[in-house]
């Protein structure tokens, strides 16, 4: 995994087989991350979490299951 400020040679790596790969991403804590508490700088409670899963699978069209809408949007 490589974050935006990570050093490429030190990044964790994993092998994926050749061929089509399905990707699932999920996010949580979106509202707290969008509207963080100004008294809590970089607290875990104010950070968005992203999970990415990948596995070999045949080609298929994308399927968006749910989309978050910010309050007032």
Biotite code that builds the C-alpha atoms (Angstrom):
import biotite.structure as struc

atoms = struc.array([
    struc.Atom([0.000, 0.000, 0.000], chain_id="A", res_id=1, res_name="UNK", atom_name="CA", element="C"),
    struc.Atom([1.318, 3.421, -0.861], chain_id="A", res_id=2, res_name="UNK", atom_name="CA", element="C"),
    struc.Atom([0.038, 6.640, 0.631], chain_id="A", res_id=3, res_name="UNK", atom_name="CA", element="C"),
    struc.Atom([0.472, 10.022, -1.016], chain_id="A", res_id=4, res_name="UNK", atom_name="CA", element="C"),
    struc.Atom([3.497, 10.839, 1.170], chain_id="A", res_id=5, res_name="UNK", atom_name="CA", element="C"),
    struc.Atom([5.081, 7.360, 1.281], chain_id="A", res_id=6, res_name="UNK", atom_name="CA", element="C"),
    struc.Atom([8.483, 6.501, -0.156], chain_id="A", res_id=7, res_name="UNK", atom_name="CA", element="C"),
    struc.Atom([7.984, 4.148, -3.154], chain_id="A", res_id=8, res_name="UNK", atom_name="CA", element="C"),
    struc.Atom([10.874, 1.710, -2.399], chain_id="A", res_id=9, res_name="UNK", atom_name="CA", element="C"),
    struc.Atom([9.493, 1.154, 1.132], chain_id="A", res_id=10, res_name="UNK", atom_name="CA", element="C"),
    struc.Atom([5.851, 0.651, 0.095], chain_id="A", res_id=11, res_name="UNK", atom_name="CA", element="C"),
    struc.Atom([4.200, -2.702, 0.806], chain_id="A", res_id=12, res_name="UNK", atom_name="CA", element="C"),
    struc.Atom([3.559, -4.728, -2.356], chain_id="A", res_id=13, res_name="UNK", atom_name="CA", element="C"),
    struc.Atom([1.489, -7.762, -3.273], chain_id="A", res_id=14, res_name="UNK", atom_name="CA", element="C"),
    struc.Atom([1.224, -9.937, -6.372], chain_id="A", res_id=15, res_name="UNK", atom_name="CA", element="C"),
    struc.Atom([-1.887, -10.127, -8.536], chain_id="A", res_id=16, res_name="UNK", atom_name="CA", element="C"),
    struc.Atom([-2.463, -12.775, -11.183], chain_id="A", res_id=17, res_name="UNK", atom_name="CA", element="C"),
    struc.Atom([-2.625, -11.724, -14.835], chain_id="A", res_id=18, res_name="UNK", atom_name="CA", element="C"),
    struc.Atom([-6.077, -11.134, -16.288], chain_id="A", res_id=19, res_name="UNK", atom_name="CA", element="C"),
    struc.Atom([-9.219, -9.309, -15.212], chain_id="A", res_id=20, res_name="UNK", atom_name="CA", element="C"),
    struc.Atom([-9.379, -8.091, -11.645], chain_id="A", res_id=21, res_name="UNK", atom_name="CA", element="C"),
    struc.Atom([-12.453, -6.929, -9.737], chain_id="A", res_id=22, res_name="UNK", atom_name="CA", element="C"),
    struc.Atom([-11.980, -4.029, -7.347], chain_id="A", res_id=23, res_name="UNK", atom_name="CA", element="C"),
    struc.Atom([-14.279, -3.117, -4.466], chain_id="A", res_id=24, res_name="UNK", atom_name="CA", element="C"),
    struc.Atom([-13.783, 0.103, -2.567], chain_id="A", res_id=25, res_name="UNK", atom_name="CA", element="C"),
    struc.Atom([-15.662, 1.186, 0.501], chain_id="A", res_id=26, res_name="UNK", atom_name="CA", element="C"),
    struc.Atom([-15.398, 4.280, 2.626], chain_id="A", res_id=27, res_name="UNK", atom_name="CA", element="C"),
    struc.Atom([-16.560, 5.121, 6.111], chain_id="A", res_id=28, res_name="UNK", atom_name="CA", element="C"),
    struc.Atom([-16.688, 8.085, 8.452], chain_id="A", res_id=29, res_name="UNK", atom_name="CA", element="C"),
    struc.Atom([-17.342, 10.445, 5.536], chain_id="A", res_id=30, res_name="UNK", atom_name="CA", element="C"),
    struc.Atom([-19.419, 13.043, 7.354], chain_id="A", res_id=31, res_name="UNK", atom_name="CA", element="C"),
    struc.Atom([-16.942, 13.382, 10.237], chain_id="A", res_id=32, res_name="UNK", atom_name="CA", element="C"),
    struc.Atom([-14.090, 13.738, 7.722], chain_id="A", res_id=33, res_name="UNK", atom_name="CA", element="C"),
    struc.Atom([-16.011, 16.295, 5.663], chain_id="A", res_id=34, res_name="UNK", atom_name="CA", element="C"),
    struc.Atom([-16.872, 18.377, 8.731], chain_id="A", res_id=35, res_name="UNK", atom_name="CA", element="C"),
    struc.Atom([-14.036, 17.740, 11.237], chain_id="A", res_id=36, res_name="UNK", atom_name="CA", element="C"),
    struc.Atom([-14.035, 19.085, 14.776], chain_id="A", res_id=37, res_name="UNK", atom_name="CA", element="C"),
    struc.Atom([-11.808, 22.178, 14.697], chain_id="A", res_id=38, res_name="UNK", atom_name="CA", element="C"),
    struc.Atom([-10.489, 21.330, 18.190], chain_id="A", res_id=39, res_name="UNK", atom_name="CA", element="C"),
    struc.Atom([-9.260, 17.869, 17.121], chain_id="A", res_id=40, res_name="UNK", atom_name="CA", element="C"),
    struc.Atom([-6.397, 18.064, 14.646], chain_id="A", res_id=41, res_name="UNK", atom_name="CA", element="C"),
    struc.Atom([-5.824, 14.771, 12.767], chain_id="A", res_id=42, res_name="UNK", atom_name="CA", element="C"),
    struc.Atom([-7.775, 12.663, 15.268], chain_id="A", res_id=43, res_name="UNK", atom_name="CA", element="C"),
    struc.Atom([-8.865, 9.214, 14.040], chain_id="A", res_id=44, res_name="UNK", atom_name="CA", element="C"),
    struc.Atom([-12.484, 10.174, 14.729], chain_id="A", res_id=45, res_name="UNK", atom_name="CA", element="C"),
    struc.Atom([-12.208, 12.892, 12.050], chain_id="A", res_id=46, res_name="UNK", atom_name="CA", element="C"),
    struc.Atom([-10.540, 10.779, 9.362], chain_id="A", res_id=47, res_name="UNK", atom_name="CA", element="C"),
    struc.Atom([-12.142, 9.035, 6.432], chain_id="A", res_id=48, res_name="UNK", atom_name="CA", element="C"),
    struc.Atom([-11.268, 5.349, 6.122], chain_id="A", res_id=49, res_name="UNK", atom_name="CA", element="C"),
    struc.Atom([-10.955, 3.668, 2.735], chain_id="A", res_id=50, res_name="UNK", atom_name="CA", element="C"),
    struc.Atom([-10.886, -0.105, 2.181], chain_id="A", res_id=51, res_name="UNK", atom_name="CA", element="C"),
    struc.Atom([-9.804, -1.547, -1.171], chain_id="A", res_id=52, res_name="UNK", atom_name="CA", element="C"),
    struc.Atom([-10.297, -5.214, -2.050], chain_id="A", res_id=53, res_name="UNK", atom_name="CA", element="C"),
    struc.Atom([-9.085, -6.905, -5.254], chain_id="A", res_id=54, res_name="UNK", atom_name="CA", element="C"),
    struc.Atom([-9.566, -10.427, -6.618], chain_id="A", res_id=55, res_name="UNK", atom_name="CA", element="C"),
    struc.Atom([-9.395, -12.204, -9.991], chain_id="A", res_id=56, res_name="UNK", atom_name="CA", element="C"),
    struc.Atom([-12.772, -12.396, -11.744], chain_id="A", res_id=57, res_name="UNK", atom_name="CA", element="C"),
    struc.Atom([-14.226, -12.316, -15.252], chain_id="A", res_id=58, res_name="UNK", atom_name="CA", element="C"),
    struc.Atom([-14.981, -8.968, -16.889], chain_id="A", res_id=59, res_name="UNK", atom_name="CA", element="C"),
    struc.Atom([-18.221, -7.331, -15.721], chain_id="A", res_id=60, res_name="UNK", atom_name="CA", element="C"),
    struc.Atom([-19.775, -3.875, -15.875], chain_id="A", res_id=61, res_name="UNK", atom_name="CA", element="C"),
    struc.Atom([-19.216, -1.626, -12.827], chain_id="A", res_id=62, res_name="UNK", atom_name="CA", element="C"),
    struc.Atom([-21.929, -1.678, -10.202], chain_id="A", res_id=63, res_name="UNK", atom_name="CA", element="C"),
    struc.Atom([-22.267, 1.284, -7.832], chain_id="A", res_id=64, res_name="UNK", atom_name="CA", element="C"),
    struc.Atom([-24.174, 0.036, -4.820], chain_id="A", res_id=65, res_name="UNK", atom_name="CA", element="C"),
    struc.Atom([-24.406, 3.222, -2.773], chain_id="A", res_id=66, res_name="UNK", atom_name="CA", element="C"),
    struc.Atom([-23.169, 6.760, -2.975], chain_id="A", res_id=67, res_name="UNK", atom_name="CA", element="C"),
    struc.Atom([-22.860, 9.148, -0.019], chain_id="A", res_id=68, res_name="UNK", atom_name="CA", element="C"),
    struc.Atom([-24.395, 12.583, -0.327], chain_id="A", res_id=69, res_name="UNK", atom_name="CA", element="C"),
    struc.Atom([-23.085, 15.323, 1.956], chain_id="A", res_id=70, res_name="UNK", atom_name="CA", element="C"),
    struc.Atom([-25.724, 17.046, 4.098], chain_id="A", res_id=71, res_name="UNK", atom_name="CA", element="C"),
    struc.Atom([-27.176, 20.062, 2.355], chain_id="A", res_id=72, res_name="UNK", atom_name="CA", element="C"),
    struc.Atom([-26.046, 18.933, -1.100], chain_id="A", res_id=73, res_name="UNK", atom_name="CA", element="C"),
])
